Amino acid sequence: MCSIALAAVEPAIASATSSTGGVSATAPATTPPAAAPAKPKVVLAPITSKSPSLAYHGPVYVKTVTGSVVPYTPLATAGQVNTTGGASIGPLKTEGKPELLVPGSRARYIDGIAAAPMAAPAAIQQLIWSANQIIGLPYIYGGGHQSFISPGYDCSGTVSFALHGAKLLTVPEDSSEFESFGSHGAGRWIAIFANPGHAYMDVAGLRLDTSSADDPSNQQGPRWRPLRPANEGFVVRHPLGL
């Protein structure tokens, strides 16, 4: 009787297992683990178009004295705007230049000055607007070091003035001092390039520099210029958090 009973039980056991020795097909399926969320891509400001042309044809806005943002009407007439770098020869003055804004995260070249990106932090916008105030002034060796106010600026004096305008620097620094400024490498919005003989900075895709290297305008003094295709020979720094 026992052998008959076992024979009856064995087919039932066999039917509960797969032919390959796996788990019964009636067993609940396991849920695969959820995929880890993708990390947001960090795009460094210096990694943008390196075209020698700074021409821009998109919408431009201006921040008024009351803080509102309205469409900007260019002050320069056609033929007066230099779209490859250098200062505008239109009616813009050195002081009281408009606080221009453009959509997105890249600064743009408008009428000889830079328009700050709307997506940028307030410090970056203020840095750009501050730097605009000295655009077109002459290159003066040592300019901007005895005081932030000067009739002209040298390379590190220009970088110092811009950083000071954004409350990121309290005392002017020379190019050698910028080799140890802030944090190592390029930041999200700013990359300062420095060696013992020269300093300049990339800000949201535009270059603030007194040198005309890689700039078709070939003008000296503080100006917004195209990014350089290479930056060998320089230490790269950025303000912490930017």
Number of C-alpha atoms within 10 A of each C-alpha: 6 7 8 8 9 10 11 11 11 10 10 10 9 11 10 14 14 11 10 6 8 9 12 12 10 8 8 8 7 6 6 6 6 6 6 6 6 6 6 6 6 8 11 17 21 23 13 13 14 16 14 18 17 19 15 11 8 8 10 21 21 19 15 12 9 6 8 9 15 13 13 16 9 15 12 16 11 9 9 14 21 20 21 20 27 27 27 19 16 17 12 17 14 13 11 11 15 20 22 27 26 23 17 11 16 19 26 25 26 24 23 25 28 28 25 31 23 18 15 19 13 12 15 24 23 20 21 27 24 21 24 26 20 25 28 23 18 18 20 17 13 16 20 24 20 11 12 19 13 16 12 20 27 26 27 29 31 31 29 27 29 26 23 19 20 19 12 16 17 13 13 20 19 22 23 16 14 25 21 14 19 17 15 16 15 21 24 20 22 26 26 28 24 26 17 13 11 18 29 25 26 25 28 26 25 27 24 28 27 30 20 19 15 16 22 15 17 13 19 19 24 31 28 31 34 27 27 17 11 8 11 8 9 16 21 25 22 23 20 13 10 19
